[in-house]
Amino acid sequence: MPSSSTTTTTTIKLHGFAKRAPDTPSGSFFCQKLETHLRLASFPRANYTLVDALPFRQPKGKLPCVTLSRPGAADVFLEDSHFILRALAADGVIPDVDAPLGLSAAQRADARAWQAWTEELVYAAVVCTRWLRPANYARSAAALPVPAPVRPFLAWFLHRRISTRLRASGVGMHSDAELDAILEEWVDGLDARLADGRQWFHGGDTPSSADVMLGSLLMNCAGEEANPEFNAMWMRRERVRAYAERCTRQWFPEYEGVLQLLRKTTSLFEPSDSFKFMCVPPGVLLKAAAQLKAPRRMTKPNSLSKHVQAAAGAFAGLRARSIVLSFHDTESRLQARDY
C-alpha cells in the first residue's frame, strides 16, 4: 500500500484522447480503463490530470501514456495501460487492488484470461464496427473533438491507421457477421458470469481489477454512438446492463448521460434504416466523388448505396460536398449539395 505522503505528493498526467465533455467516458477503452483503475485504487482525484494527446506522437504510437512526477526524482514516462498499472503498483504509487480480495492463482488467471479476451479480441471487434462499417464511421468521424474544418482530414488519417492495424492483427479481416458473433459470444459469457446473482466479477462485495476492465469497456461503449450493434446486444441483457450501471455509479457518478441511458428498459442504440451524416469512409471517397456528376435518380442501388445508409461528406478537388442517401422501398436517390 502506498503511504499517504506518497499519494499526496505524487502527480500523474494521463495523456489520452480528448473527451467531448468532462462528464462523458473517454472515446478510448484503454484510456477509460486507466482512469477507472486510478479511482478504484483511491488515487487522489486532485493528483491526476487528463491531458489531450494524439497517438502518432507517442513512441509506441498509441494511448494512453502517463507522466509520473515525484518530488526529488526525474519524471517517468510510461506507455500501455497494462504496463502502466504494473509499474505504478510496483513503485508503490497505487496499491495492488486485488490483494485484499485474497484471490487464488486460478482466480487471477481467470481474470487475466478475460482481460486478454476483452482487450485483444472483443475491443478490437468493437473498433472494427466503429471504423470499418460506413454508417458507423460517419458517427465516429463526426464525434471527433476537433474543429469541424479539420475533422474530415483527421477522420481519414485515423481510419487509414486503424484499419491497417486491425487488418494486420487479423480481426479486421472478419466479416460483419463474424464480428457480431465475436461480440455476442462475449456478451453471453458475461451474462452467464452474472447469472448467479453476483455483483462483481469474483463475487463478494468488493470490485476488482477485472471489474475495472469490464466496466470500462461497457462505459466506453455506452458513451459512443458509433457501436450501435454492440450496444444493442448487451443492453438487452438485464444483468449486463445493471452491471454496467453499477460500475458507472461506483467510479463515475458524474456520467449522468450514461446512467440515464442505462436506466432505460430498451436500448436506444438500435441501428436505424437511414440517417444523415457528413462523411463516408476513405475507401468510399473516390466512389462518392465519382457519383457527384451522376444522375440524381438511380433505379438500382449501386455499390456505394449498398453499404452506406447515411449522408456522407466527400472531397472532390478542394470542394467539400455532402452526399445524402435516402432509402425507399424500391429505389435509392443520391443527392449532392455544395457546402
C-alpha positions in Angstrom: 0.0 0.0 0.0 1.3 3.5 -0.8 1.8 5.8 2.1 -0.4 8.9 2.4 2.7 11.1 1.8 3.3 9.2 -1.5 -0.2 9.7 -2.8 -0.3 13.3 -1.8 3.0 14.3 -3.4 3.0 12.2 -6.5 1.2 13.6 -9.5 0.2 11.9 -12.7 -0.5 13.3 -16.1 -2.8 10.9 -18.0 -2.2 11.5 -21.7 -5.2 10.3 -23.7 -7.7 11.1 -26.4 -9.6 14.3 -25.9 -13.0 13.9 -24.3 -16.1 15.5 -25.8 -17.0 16.7 -22.2 -15.7 16.1 -18.7 -18.8 14.2 -17.7 -18.5 11.7 -20.6 -16.4 8.5 -20.9 -13.3 8.5 -22.9 -13.6 7.5 -26.5 -10.9 5.0 -25.9 -11.5 2.0 -23.8 -7.9 1.8 -22.7 -7.8 5.4 -21.5 -11.1 4.8 -19.7 -9.7 1.7 -18.1 -6.6 3.5 -16.8 -8.6 6.3 -15.2 -11.1 3.9 -13.7 -8.3 1.9 -12.1 -6.9 5.0 -10.5 -10.3 5.6 -8.9 -10.6 2.1 -7.7 -7.1 2.4 -6.2 -8.3 5.6 -4.5 -5.5 7.7 -6.1 -6.5 11.3 -5.2 -8.5 12.9 -8.0 -6.7 16.2 -7.4 -3.4 14.5 -8.1 -4.0 13.4 -11.6 -4.9 15.4 -14.7 -6.2 14.4 -18.1 -4.0 15.8 -20.9 -5.2 15.7 -24.5 -2.9 13.8 -26.8 -2.6 12.1 -30.2 -1.3 8.5 -30.6 1.0 9.1 -33.5 3.1 11.5 -31.4 3.8 8.8 -28.8 6.8 6.4 -29.0 4.6 3.3 -29.3 2.1 5.1 -31.4 -0.8 4.5 -29.0 -2.6 5.9 -26.0 -2.8 6.2 -23.0 0.5 7.3 -21.7 1.4 8.6 -18.3 3.9 11.2 -17.0 4.7 10.3 -13.3 6.1 13.1 -11.3 7.6 12.7 -7.8 9.5 15.3 -5.7 13.2 14.8 -5.9 13.0 12.5 -8.9 13.0 12.8 -12.6 9.7 12.5 -14.4 9.0 9.0 -15.6 7.1 8.4 -18.9 5.1 5.2 -19.1 3.1 3.6 -22.0 0.5 0.9 -22.4 -2.3 0.8 -19.8 -1.3 -2.8 -18.7 2.3 -1.9 -18.1 1.5 1.5 -16.7 -0.6 -0.1 -13.9 2.0 -2.7 -13.2 4.7 -0.1 -12.9 2.5 2.2 -10.6 1.8 -0.8 -8.3 5.4 -1.9 -8.3 6.6 1.6 -7.3 4.0 1.9 -4.6 2.2 4.7 -6.3 -1.1 2.7 -6.1 -1.9 -0.5 -4.2 -2.5 -3.9 -5.7 -6.3 -3.6 -5.7 -6.7 -7.3 -5.9 -4.5 -8.1 -2.9 -7.2 -7.5 -0.2 -9.5 -10.0 -2.0 -7.3 -12.9 -1.3 -7.6 -14.2 -4.9 -6.1 -17.6 -5.7 -3.7 -18.1 -8.5 -6.6 -19.7 -10.5 -8.8 -16.7 -9.9 -6.1 -14.3 -11.1 -5.5 -16.5 -14.1 -9.2 -16.4 -14.9 -9.3 -12.6 -14.7 -6.2 -12.4 -16.9 -7.9 -14.7 -19.5 -10.9 -12.4 -19.5 -8.6 -9.4 -19.9 -6.9 -10.9 -22.9 -10.3 -11.9 -24.4 -11.7 -8.4 -23.9 -8.8 -6.3 -24.8 -7.2 -8.2 -27.6 -10.3 -9.6 -29.4 -13.5 -8.1 -28.3 -12.5 -4.4 -28.1 -10.7 -4.9 -31.5 -14.0 -6.2 -32.9 -15.8 -3.2 -31.4 -13.3 -0.8 -33.1 -13.9 -2.6 -36.4 -17.6 -1.9 -36.1 -16.9 1.8 -35.4 -14.4 2.4 -38.2 -14.9 -0.2 -40.9 -18.7 0.0 -41.2 -19.6 3.0 -43.3 -22.6 4.2 -41.3 -20.7 3.9 -38.0 -17.6 5.5 -39.5 -19.8 8.6 -40.2 -20.7 8.7 -36.5 -17.1 8.2 -35.4 -15.8 10.9 -37.6 -18.4 13.4 -36.6 -17.8 12.8 -32.9 -14.1 13.7 -33.1 -13.5 16.5 -30.7 -11.6 18.7 -33.1 -12.6 21.8 -35.1 -15.0 21.0 -38.0 -12.7 22.1 -40.8 -10.0 19.6 -39.9 -12.4 16.8 -38.8 -12.6 15.1 -42.2 -8.8 15.0 -42.6 -8.2 13.6 -39.1 -11.0 11.1 -39.6 -9.4 9.9 -42.9 -6.0 9.7 -41.2 -7.4 7.7 -38.2 -9.4 5.4 -40.5 -6.3 4.6 -42.5 -4.2 4.0 -39.4 -6.8 2.0 -37.5 -7.9 -0.1 -40.5 -4.3 -1.0 -41.3 -3.6 -2.2 -37.8 -6.9 -4.1 -37.5 -6.3 -6.0 -40.7 -2.7 -6.7 -39.7 -3.9 -8.2 -36.4 -6.4 -10.4 -38.3 -9.5 -9.1 -36.5 -10.2 -6.6 -39.3 -10.4 -9.4 -41.9 -13.6 -10.8 -40.4 -16.9 -10.2 -42.0 -19.6 -8.2 -40.2 -21.4 -11.4 -39.3 -18.2 -12.9 -37.8 -17.5 -9.7 -35.8 -21.0 -9.7 -34.4 -20.6 -13.4 -33.5 -17.4 -12.5 -31.5 -19.3 -9.7 -29.7 -22.4 -11.8 -29.0 -20.2 -14.6 -27.5 -18.6 -12.2 -25.1 -22.0 -10.8 -24.0 -23.2 -14.3 -23.5 -20.2 -15.1 -21.4 -20.5 -12.0 -19.1 -24.3 -12.6 -18.7 -23.6 -16.2 -17.7 -20.9 -15.0 -15.2 -23.5 -12.8 -13.5 -26.3 -15.3 -13.6 -25.7 -16.5 -10.0 -26.6 -13.0 -8.7 -23.0 -11.9 -8.0 -22.4 -8.1 -8.0 -18.8 -8.2 -9.1 -16.6 -10.4 -11.2 -15.2 -12.5 -8.4 -18.3 -12.4 -6.2 -18.4 -10.7 -2.9 -18.9 -7.1 -2.1 -15.7 -5.6 -3.4 -14.8 -4.9 -7.1 -11.5 -6.0 -8.6 -9.3 -5.0 -11.5 -11.4 -7.3 -13.6 -14.4 -5.2 -12.9 -12.4 -2.1 -13.9 -11.6 -3.7 -17.2 -15.1 -5.0 -17.9 -16.9 -1.9 -16.6 -14.6 0.4 -18.6 -15.5 -1.3 -21.8 -19.2 -1.0 -21.1 -18.9 2.6 -20.1 -16.8 3.4 -23.1 -19.3 1.8 -25.5 -22.4 3.3 -23.8 -20.9 6.7 -24.3 -20.3 6.0 -28.1 -23.0 6.2 -30.8 -20.7 4.5 -33.3 -21.1 1.0 -32.0 -24.9 0.6 -32.0 -24.9 -3.1 -32.9 -22.8 -4.0 -29.8 -24.8 -1.7 -27.5 -28.0 -3.3 -28.7 -26.6 -6.7 -27.8 -25.6 -6.0 -24.2 -28.2 -3.5 -23.3 -30.9 -6.1 -23.9 -29.4 -8.2 -21.2 -30.8 -7.0 -17.9 -27.9 -8.4 -15.8 -25.2 -6.9 -18.0 -26.9 -3.5 -18.2 -27.3 -3.5 -14.4 -23.6 -4.4 -14.0 -22.6 -1.5 -16.3 -24.8 0.9 -14.2 -23.2 -0.5 -11.0 -19.7 0.1 -12.4 -20.6 3.6 -13.6 -22.1 4.6 -10.2 -19.2 3.2 -8.3 -16.5 5.1 -10.1 -18.0 7.8 -12.4 -21.3 9.1 -10.9 -20.8 12.2 -12.9 -21.5 10.3 -16.1 -25.2 11.3 -15.8 -25.9 10.8 -19.5 -24.6 7.2 -19.4 -26.5 6.4 -16.2 -29.7 7.9 -17.7 -29.3 5.7 -20.8 -28.6 2.5 -18.7 -31.8 3.1 -16.7 -33.8 2.7 -19.9 -35.7 -0.6 -20.3 -34.9 -0.8 -24.0 -31.9 0.1 -26.0 -31.7 3.4 -27.7 -28.9 2.2 -29.9 -30.8 0.0 -32.4 -29.3 0.6 -35.8 -31.7 2.7 -37.9 -32.6 2.0 -41.5 -31.5 5.5 -42.6 -29.9 8.5 -41.0 -28.0 11.6 -42.3 -24.4 12.4 -41.6 -21.5 14.2 -43.1 -18.8 11.8 -44.2 -18.0 8.4 -45.8 -15.0 6.1 -45.2 -11.9 6.9 -47.1 -12.3 3.7 -49.1 -15.6 5.0 -50.4 -14.5 8.6 -51.0 -13.4 8.1 -54.6 -16.6 6.3 -55.5 -18.6 9.0 -53.8 -16.7 11.8 -55.7 -17.4 9.9 -59.0 -21.1 9.9 -58.2 -21.3 13.7 -57.8 -21.9 14.1 -61.5 -24.1 11.1 -61.8 -27.9 11.3 -62.4 -29.7 12.3 -59.3 -32.1 9.4 -59.6 -31.0 5.8 -59.9 -33.3 2.9 -60.3 -31.0 0.4 -58.7 -28.8 0.9 -55.6 -25.1 1.0 -56.6 -22.2 -0.4 -54.6 -22.0 2.8 -52.6 -25.6 3.0 -51.6 -25.5 -0.7 -50.8 -23.2 -0.1 -47.9 -23.9 3.5 -46.8 -27.2 4.3 -45.1 -26.3 7.8 -44.2 -25.3 11.1 -45.5 -21.6 11.4 -46.1 -19.1 14.1 -47.0 -16.6 13.7 -49.8 -13.8 15.9 -51.0 -13.7 16.4 -54.8 -10.7 18.6 -55.6 -10.7 21.4 -53.0 -14.5 21.4 -52.5 -16.3 19.5 -49.8 -19.6 18.1 -50.6 -22.2 16.3 -48.6 -23.8 13.2 -50.1 -27.2 12.3 -48.6 -28.5 8.9 -49.3 -32.3 8.3 -48.8 -33.6 4.8 -49.0 -37.1 4.0 -50.1 -38.9 0.8 -50.9 -37.6 0.1 -54.4 -35.1 2.8 -55.2 -32.4 5.0 -53.7 -31.7 8.6 -54.6 -28.3 10.2 -54.4 -28.3 13.9 -53.8 -25.3 16.1 -53.7 -25.1 19.6 -52.2 -22.2 22.0 -52.0 -21.2 23.3 -48.6 
